[in-house]
Amino acid sequence: GAVSGTSISFGTPVVFETAATYFPGIAYDTNAQKVVIAYTDNGNSNYGTAIVGTVSGTDISFGTAVVYESATAYYNNVAYDANAQKVVIVYQDAGNANYGTSIVGTVSGTSISFGTAVIFEGANTYEPRAVYDSTAQKVIITYTDNGNSIYGTAIVGSISGTSISFGSPTVFDAVTVADQWSAYDSTNNKIVIAYRNNDLNNYGRAVVGTVSGTSISFGTPVVFNNTGSTTEIAVTHDTYSGKTVISYKDAGNSNYGTAIVGTVSGTGATGTISFTSPTVFESANTNYIAATFDTANNTTAI
């Protein structure tokens, strides 16, 4: 997709896997100048698989797919660590009791190779998401911990070579959490996590986290949508305005696609976030929302 003003135009779709494909995640490797897609390959026993893509104009081409988990891998998500110049893939390993698992990948040309998988949560783990904190030079994984009352949890990872190690997990909200997504606020050096609070009418909530060493601490969660169930959440940080944009499906308003702008404040180990009024971007039932910030055009694409 190419952004021009407030419009976006697209090239021709390219198949990267000729089989049913689930839970795709993607990240850009700025060192290799490639994108890395991780996915569940239904054509190969639902194995966790990755492939490297090269963008040229509005075209994309791919190298050869590589299996990183020879078992069923769900909720694949990818982050790029600019300091280590590696990608990290996080996923639920159905071949190992649904434990939360991570693996470090190195891109070379159109290929990718992997280190050894590392468990970050030895319990049933849902929807792991990875985000890179460029100030702390750490990877933060947020997830729903079924081994701890389905609470929203985060853990800080440090990449060394082709391996990753972790601090202790920290609960960011002691409620039943789902649809959580996170982004790094480079303006305030904070992590913003948005999620659905199943214990409070499925309202949308957000919380601000601060990394220190291999630990992360959190402020008080803030409600950003209390009109009904809040699902299909995506979060991205607008580096131009210094704001964070949360996109979501609002069941309280006919399941319309909606976005809201958040401003992070506070220093030190805590922080908070306040919000503007929401804006509908799609007046129809909206699913599978994703968002990214285009730094060349200072535009958020949803």
Disulfide bonds with the S-S distance in Angstrom:
none
